[in-house]
Amino acid sequence: MQPVVLITRPDPDATALAEEIRLRWPALRVLVSPQQEIVYTPLPTPEPGEELIFTSRNGVRAWIRSGLTGATRAYCVGDATAEAAQAAGFSAISAGGTAEDLGKLIRKEAPTARLVHLRGAVHRGDLAERLSAEGLAVRAVTAYRQQEKPLSAEALGVMSGEDPVLVPLYSPRSARLFATAWNGSAPLMIAAISPVIAGIVAPLRPRVLELAAQPNGGTMLVALAGLVSRSHQLEAGRGAV
């Protein structure tokens, strides 16, 4: 039995994650089969003095692809998104967590500038609407669409095999798409970045469900390391996992 890490998140994040996993675990088999494709949409020119909200790196990528300039400050959901915004020229502030944490940060900062949330066509939480209802000047702009893609034949094949399948899941939509697609008999092990995602995939009854200690990439790798260890125990036949 050879464990397989199945990465279903969209590119370029899927490919970057696969490269990081291969560096950490060279002997591990890694299979990339995105279930979503990010399709960027044209953005309106920002009004003078507007500041941005980013709840993913795809929002930052949409801004970069647009070639727009003008906004200087960005409120970001987490450190990875803030680093991307910083690299794009923003003065970025990270909430270091979830969209709920980002909402709390923005309320605390109480910006007087008008805010623009660049988000996907599929989103959860309605951050812009909730902040607007609380009196902040916030508008939402659809910066990209998440176009669903089927799993590859190779990915479907490992689902029906005997090798443990290790799946890191980073968003509720990714979790829902994977839960719908899973129809295999292979030992399933999942790393979830949040309790919401863990709840979505729990009905699949995975052999192991690891929850990241914090909603970020670093702790997801720690959770994945736990799956790798447990998969090797299964492989060696040292009892149930």
C-alpha positions in Angstrom: 0.0 0.0 0.0 1.4 3.4 -1.0 -0.4 6.5 0.3 -1.6 9.0 -2.3 -2.2 12.7 -1.5 -5.1 13.9 -3.7 -5.2 17.7 -4.1 -8.5 19.0 -5.5 -8.1 22.8 -4.8 -7.8 25.1 -7.8 -4.5 26.0 -9.5 -2.1 27.7 -9.0 -2.5 26.8 -5.4 -2.9 23.1 -6.1 0.4 22.9 -8.0 2.2 25.0 -5.4 0.9 22.7 -2.6 2.0 19.6 -4.5 5.5 21.0 -4.9 5.7 21.7 -1.2 4.5 18.2 -0.3 7.0 16.6 -2.6 9.8 18.5 -1.0 8.7 17.4 2.5 7.9 13.8 1.6 9.8 12.9 -1.6 8.6 9.2 -1.4 4.9 10.2 -1.2 2.8 9.9 -4.3 1.0 13.2 -5.1 -1.9 13.6 -7.5 -3.3 17.0 -8.6 -6.9 17.0 -9.9 -8.5 20.4 -9.3 -12.3 20.3 -9.0 -12.6 24.1 -9.7 -11.1 26.4 -12.3 -10.8 30.1 -11.4 -12.1 32.3 -14.2 -11.4 36.0 -13.7 -13.8 38.7 -14.6 -13.1 42.4 -15.5 -13.0 44.7 -12.6 -14.4 48.3 -12.4 -12.0 51.1 -11.8 -11.8 51.9 -8.1 -13.0 55.3 -6.9 -10.4 57.6 -5.3 -9.6 56.7 -1.7 -11.3 53.2 -1.8 -9.7 50.4 0.2 -10.0 46.7 -0.6 -11.1 43.5 1.2 -9.5 40.2 0.2 -10.9 36.9 1.5 -8.6 34.8 -0.8 -5.5 35.1 -2.9 -7.7 34.8 -5.9 -9.1 38.2 -5.2 -5.5 39.6 -5.1 -4.8 37.8 -8.4 -7.9 39.3 -9.9 -6.6 42.8 -8.9 -3.2 42.1 -10.4 -4.6 40.7 -13.7 -6.9 43.8 -14.0 -3.9 46.1 -14.1 -5.7 48.6 -11.9 -4.1 51.0 -9.5 -5.3 53.5 -6.9 -6.2 51.5 -3.7 -3.5 51.5 -1.1 -4.8 49.5 1.9 -6.1 46.0 2.0 -7.8 44.1 4.7 -7.0 40.4 4.3 -8.5 37.2 5.8 -5.1 35.5 6.5 -1.4 35.8 6.4 -0.9 34.2 3.0 -3.5 36.5 1.4 -1.9 39.5 3.1 1.5 38.5 1.8 0.1 38.3 -1.7 -1.5 41.7 -1.3 1.7 43.2 0.1 3.6 41.8 -2.9 1.0 43.5 -5.1 1.8 46.9 -3.5 -0.8 47.2 -0.8 -0.4 48.1 2.8 -2.0 44.8 4.0 -3.5 44.0 7.3 -4.1 40.3 8.1 -6.9 39.0 10.3 -4.9 35.8 10.7 -7.9 33.5 10.5 -11.4 33.3 9.0 -13.9 35.6 7.4 -15.4 36.0 10.8 -12.0 37.2 12.1 -11.7 39.6 9.2 -15.1 41.1 10.0 -14.0 41.6 13.6 -10.8 43.3 12.4 -12.6 45.7 10.1 -15.1 46.6 12.8 -12.2 47.3 15.2 -10.3 49.4 12.6 -13.6 51.2 11.8 -12.2 52.6 8.4 -13.8 55.8 7.1 -12.8 55.0 3.5 -15.2 53.1 1.3 -14.3 49.4 1.1 -14.5 47.1 -1.9 -14.7 43.4 -1.3 -13.3 41.5 -4.3 -14.8 38.0 -4.0 -15.8 34.9 -5.9 -19.2 34.4 -7.5 -19.6 31.5 -5.0 -19.0 32.7 -1.5 -20.3 32.3 2.0 -20.9 34.6 4.9 -22.0 37.8 3.0 -19.2 39.8 4.7 -19.9 43.0 2.6 -23.6 42.9 3.3 -23.2 42.4 7.0 -20.6 45.2 7.3 -22.9 47.5 5.2 -25.8 46.7 7.5 -23.7 47.9 10.4 -23.1 51.3 8.8 -19.7 50.8 7.0 -19.4 51.8 3.4 -18.8 48.5 1.7 -19.6 47.2 -1.7 -19.0 43.7 -3.1 -17.5 43.0 -6.6 -17.4 39.6 -8.2 -13.8 39.3 -9.2 -13.8 35.7 -10.4 -16.0 32.6 -11.0 -15.3 29.2 -9.6 -16.0 26.9 -12.6 -16.6 23.3 -11.5 -14.4 20.6 -13.0 -14.7 16.8 -12.9 -12.0 14.7 -11.2 -9.5 13.1 -13.5 -9.7 9.4 -14.5 -6.5 8.9 -12.4 -8.1 10.5 -9.3 -11.3 8.3 -9.7 -9.0 5.3 -10.0 -7.2 5.9 -6.7 -10.6 6.2 -5.0 -11.4 2.7 -6.0 -8.0 1.3 -5.1 -6.5 -0.1 -1.9 -4.0 2.6 -1.2 -4.9 5.2 1.5 -6.1 8.5 -0.1 -5.1 11.6 1.8 -7.1 14.7 1.0 -6.4 18.2 2.3 -9.4 20.5 2.0 -9.2 24.3 2.2 -12.6 25.7 1.6 -16.3 24.7 2.1 -16.9 24.6 -1.6 -13.9 22.3 -2.2 -15.2 20.1 0.6 -18.7 19.9 -0.9 -17.5 19.1 -4.4 -15.2 16.4 -3.0 -17.9 14.9 -0.8 -20.2 14.7 -3.9 -17.5 13.2 -6.0 -16.3 10.6 -3.5 -17.6 7.2 -4.4 -14.6 5.0 -3.6 -13.6 2.1 -1.4 -10.0 3.2 -0.7 -9.1 4.1 2.9 -10.0 7.9 3.1 -8.1 10.3 5.3 -8.9 14.0 5.3 -7.2 17.1 6.6 -9.7 20.0 7.1 -8.7 23.6 7.6 -11.9 24.4 9.6 -14.7 22.8 11.6 -17.1 23.8 8.9 -15.2 21.7 6.4 -14.9 18.8 8.9 -18.7 18.8 9.2 -19.2 18.7 5.5 -17.0 15.6 5.0 -17.9 13.8 8.2 -20.7 11.8 6.5 -18.1 10.2 4.2 -16.8 8.4 7.4 -13.1 8.9 6.7 -10.7 6.6 8.5 -9.0 9.7 9.9 -10.3 13.3 10.0 -7.6 15.7 11.1 -8.6 19.3 11.9 -5.9 22.0 11.5 -5.1 23.8 14.8 -5.5 27.2 13.0 -7.0 28.1 9.6 -3.7 28.5 7.7 -1.4 26.7 5.4 1.3 25.9 8.0 -1.1 24.1 10.3 -2.6 22.3 7.4 0.8 20.8 6.6 1.0 19.7 10.3 -2.4 18.0 9.9 -1.3 16.4 6.7 1.8 15.1 8.5 -0.6 13.4 10.9 -2.3 11.7 8.0 0.9 10.6 6.5 1.9 9.0 9.8 -1.4 7.3 10.3 -1.4 6.0 6.7 2.0 4.4 7.3 0.6 2.7 10.4 -2.2 1.3 8.2 0.3 0.3 5.6 2.4 -1.6 8.1 -0.7 -3.4 9.5 -0.3 -2.1 13.0 -4.0 -2.2 13.8 -6.9 0.1 12.8 -6.5 3.8 12.4 
